[in-house]
Amino acid sequence: MGSGLHVAQYVVDDKENLYISFADPDEACAKSGKELLQSAQPIVDESSTIGIRGAVKNIIQGKDGITMLVEGKLEQDTSLDKASVTVNMSSKVLRDETPMTSQFAFSEIKKGDTVEVTFNGPVAESYPVQGVAATVRILTRP
């Protein structure tokens, strides 16, 4: 996920995702199979569910993209109030509903922007959560 945290995703019976987060690939899981299956989540289209809407508090430039801290309020149509979001070349960046066409569209995101983020795949269940953006919609500039 960009910070040494790994997430394994297993699809269970083509209807649920099971996410296992770990820092050390040699670490043994302390949960039983039954406990793991109880934490399985129904498969949803993450790319259409808004994860967070809020202000970009900081941006760290990486080799293949950026990681930004987004802070907002938990709203009826969002599921998070704070997230560390990796934006890379596979993430779609939009401004005023218009897709940014540059290969490095993530460079359009600035500290202070208000953004809306949907996630691509699992998020690490830390606080703040960590995940990769499917879409970043730039709503306002500072």
Contacts in CASP RR format, 6 or more apart in sequence:
PFRMAT RR
TARGET T0000
AUTHOR 0000-0000-0000
METHOD contacts of the structure
MODEL  1
MGSGLHVAQYVVDDKENLYISFADPDEACAKSGKELLQSAQPIVDESSTI
GIRGAVKNIIQGKDGITMLVEGKLEQDTSLDKASVTVNMSSKVLRDETPM
TSQFAFSEIKKGDTVEVTFNGPVAESYPVQGVAATVRILTRP
1 7 0 8 1.000
1 86 0 8 1.000
1 124 0 8 1.000
1 130 0 8 1.000
1 131 0 8 1.000
1 132 0 8 1.000
2 67 0 8 1.000
2 86 0 8 1.000
2 130 0 8 1.000
3 67 0 8 1.000
3 84 0 8 1.000
3 130 0 8 1.000
4 23 0 8 1.000
5 21 0 8 1.000
5 22 0 8 1.000
5 23 0 8 1.000
5 124 0 8 1.000
5 126 0 8 1.000
5 130 0 8 1.000
6 21 0 8 1.000
6 22 0 8 1.000
6 23 0 8 1.000
6 25 0 8 1.000
7 19 0 8 1.000
7 20 0 8 1.000
7 21 0 8 1.000
7 22 0 8 1.000
7 122 0 8 1.000
7 124 0 8 1.000
8 19 0 8 1.000
8 20 0 8 1.000
8 22 0 8 1.000
9 17 0 8 1.000
9 18 0 8 1.000
9 19 0 8 1.000
9 121 0 8 1.000
9 122 0 8 1.000
10 17 0 8 1.000
10 18 0 8 1.000
10 20 0 8 1.000
11 17 0 8 1.000
11 18 0 8 1.000
11 43 0 8 1.000
12 18 0 8 1.000
12 37 0 8 1.000
12 40 0 8 1.000
14 43 0 8 1.000
15 42 0 8 1.000
15 43 0 8 1.000
16 40 0 8 1.000
16 41 0 8 1.000
16 42 0 8 1.000
16 43 0 8 1.000
17 40 0 8 1.000
17 41 0 8 1.000
17 42 0 8 1.000
17 43 0 8 1.000
17 122 0 8 1.000
18 36 0 8 1.000
18 37 0 8 1.000
18 39 0 8 1.000
18 40 0 8 1.000
18 41 0 8 1.000
19 39 0 8 1.000
19 41 0 8 1.000
19 122 0 8 1.000
19 125 0 8 1.000
20 29 0 8 1.000
20 36 0 8 1.000
21 124 0 8 1.000
21 125 0 8 1.000
21 126 0 8 1.000
22 29 0 8 1.000
29 36 0 8 1.000
31 39 0 8 1.000
46 118 0 8 1.000
46 119 0 8 1.000
46 120 0 8 1.000
46 121 0 8 1.000
46 134 0 8 1.000
47 118 0 8 1.000
47 119 0 8 1.000
47 120 0 8 1.000
47 134 0 8 1.000
47 135 0 8 1.000
48 118 0 8 1.000
49 79 0 8 1.000
49 118 0 8 1.000
49 119 0 8 1.000
50 77 0 8 1.000
50 78 0 8 1.000
50 79 0 8 1.000
50 116 0 8 1.000
50 117 0 8 1.000
50 118 0 8 1.000
51 78 0 8 1.000
51 79 0 8 1.000
51 80 0 8 1.000
51 83 0 8 1.000
51 117 0 8 1.000
51 118 0 8 1.000
51 119 0 8 1.000
52 70 0 8 1.000
52 72 0 8 1.000
52 78 0 8 1.000
52 79 0 8 1.000
52 80 0 8 1.000
52 81 0 8 1.000
52 82 0 8 1.000
52 83 0 8 1.000
52 85 0 8 1.000
52 116 0 8 1.000
52 117 0 8 1.000
53 72 0 8 1.000
53 75 0 8 1.000
53 78 0 8 1.000
53 114 0 8 1.000
53 115 0 8 1.000
53 116 0 8 1.000
53 117 0 8 1.000
53 139 0 8 1.000
54 70 0 8 1.000
54 71 0 8 1.000
54 72 0 8 1.000
54 73 0 8 1.000
54 114 0 8 1.000
54 115 0 8 1.000
54 116 0 8 1.000
55 70 0 8 1.000
55 71 0 8 1.000
55 72 0 8 1.000
55 112 0 8 1.000
55 113 0 8 1.000
55 114 0 8 1.000
55 115 0 8 1.000
56 68 0 8 1.000
56 69 0 8 1.000
56 70 0 8 1.000
56 109 0 8 1.000
56 110 0 8 1.000
56 111 0 8 1.000
56 112 0 8 1.000
56 113 0 8 1.000
56 114 0 8 1.000
56 115 0 8 1.000
57 68 0 8 1.000
57 69 0 8 1.000
57 70 0 8 1.000
57 71 0 8 1.000
57 111 0 8 1.000
57 112 0 8 1.000
58 68 0 8 1.000
58 69 0 8 1.000
58 111 0 8 1.000
59 66 0 8 1.000
59 67 0 8 1.000
59 68 0 8 1.000
59 109 0 8 1.000
59 110 0 8 1.000
59 111 0 8 1.000
60 66 0 8 1.000
60 67 0 8 1.000
60 68 0 8 1.000
64 88 0 8 1.000
64 89 0 8 1.000
65 86 0 8 1.000
65 87 0 8 1.000
65 88 0 8 1.000
65 89 0 8 1.000
65 104 0 8 1.000
65 106 0 8 1.000
66 86 0 8 1.000
66 87 0 8 1.000
66 106 0 8 1.000
66 107 0 8 1.000
66 109 0 8 1.000
67 84 0 8 1.000
67 85 0 8 1.000
67 86 0 8 1.000
67 87 0 8 1.000
68 84 0 8 1.000
68 85 0 8 1.000
68 87 0 8 1.000
68 109 0 8 1.000
68 115 0 8 1.000
69 82 0 8 1.000
69 83 0 8 1.000
69 84 0 8 1.000
69 85 0 8 1.000
69 128 0 8 1.000
70 82 0 8 1.000
70 83 0 8 1.000
70 84 0 8 1.000
70 85 0 8 1.000
70 115 0 8 1.000
70 117 0 8 1.000
71 81 0 8 1.000
71 82 0 8 1.000
72 81 0 8 1.000
72 82 0 8 1.000
73 81 0 8 1.000
74 80 0 8 1.000
74 81 0 8 1.000
80 128 0 8 1.000
80 129 0 8 1.000
82 127 0 8 1.000
82 128 0 8 1.000
82 129 0 8 1.000
83 117 0 8 1.000
83 123 0 8 1.000
83 128 0 8 1.000
83 129 0 8 1.000
83 130 0 8 1.000
83 131 0 8 1.000
84 128 0 8 1.000
84 129 0 8 1.000
84 130 0 8 1.000
84 131 0 8 1.000
85 117 0 8 1.000
85 119 0 8 1.000
85 130 0 8 1.000
85 131 0 8 1.000
85 132 0 8 1.000
85 133 0 8 1.000
85 136 0 8 1.000
86 130 0 8 1.000
86 131 0 8 1.000
86 132 0 8 1.000
86 133 0 8 1.000
87 93 0 8 1.000
87 106 0 8 1.000
87 109 0 8 1.000
87 132 0 8 1.000
87 133 0 8 1.000
87 136 0 8 1.000
88 106 0 8 1.000
88 132 0 8 1.000
88 133 0 8 1.000
89 103 0 8 1.000
89 104 0 8 1.000
89 106 0 8 1.000
90 120 0 8 1.000
90 132 0 8 1.000
91 105 0 8 1.000
91 106 0 8 1.000
91 120 0 8 1.000
91 132 0 8 1.000
91 133 0 8 1.000
91 134 0 8 1.000
91 135 0 8 1.000
91 136 0 8 1.000
92 99 0 8 1.000
92 105 0 8 1.000
92 134 0 8 1.000
92 135 0 8 1.000
92 136 0 8 1.000
93 99 0 8 1.000
93 100 0 8 1.000
93 105 0 8 1.000
93 106 0 8 1.000
93 108 0 8 1.000
93 109 0 8 1.000
93 135 0 8 1.000
93 136 0 8 1.000
93 138 0 8 1.000
94 100 0 8 1.000
94 135 0 8 1.000
94 136 0 8 1.000
94 137 0 8 1.000
94 138 0 8 1.000
95 108 0 8 1.000
95 137 0 8 1.000
95 138 0 8 1.000
97 137 0 8 1.000
99 105 0 8 1.000
100 108 0 8 1.000
102 108 0 8 1.000
106 136 0 8 1.000
108 138 0 8 1.000
109 115 0 8 1.000
109 136 0 8 1.000
109 138 0 8 1.000
110 141 0 8 1.000
110 142 0 8 1.000
111 142 0 8 1.000
112 141 0 8 1.000
112 142 0 8 1.000
113 138 0 8 1.000
113 139 0 8 1.000
113 140 0 8 1.000
113 141 0 8 1.000
113 142 0 8 1.000
114 138 0 8 1.000
114 139 0 8 1.000
114 140 0 8 1.000
115 136 0 8 1.000
115 137 0 8 1.000
115 138 0 8 1.000
115 139 0 8 1.000
116 135 0 8 1.000
116 136 0 8 1.000
116 137 0 8 1.000
116 139 0 8 1.000
117 133 0 8 1.000
117 135 0 8 1.000
117 136 0 8 1.000
117 137 0 8 1.000
118 133 0 8 1.000
118 134 0 8 1.000
118 135 0 8 1.000
119 131 0 8 1.000
119 132 0 8 1.000
119 133 0 8 1.000
119 134 0 8 1.000
120 131 0 8 1.000
120 132 0 8 1.000
120 133 0 8 1.000
120 134 0 8 1.000
121 131 0 8 1.000
121 132 0 8 1.000
121 134 0 8 1.000
122 131 0 8 1.000
123 129 0 8 1.000
123 130 0 8 1.000
123 131 0 8 1.000
124 130 0 8 1.000
124 131 0 8 1.000
END
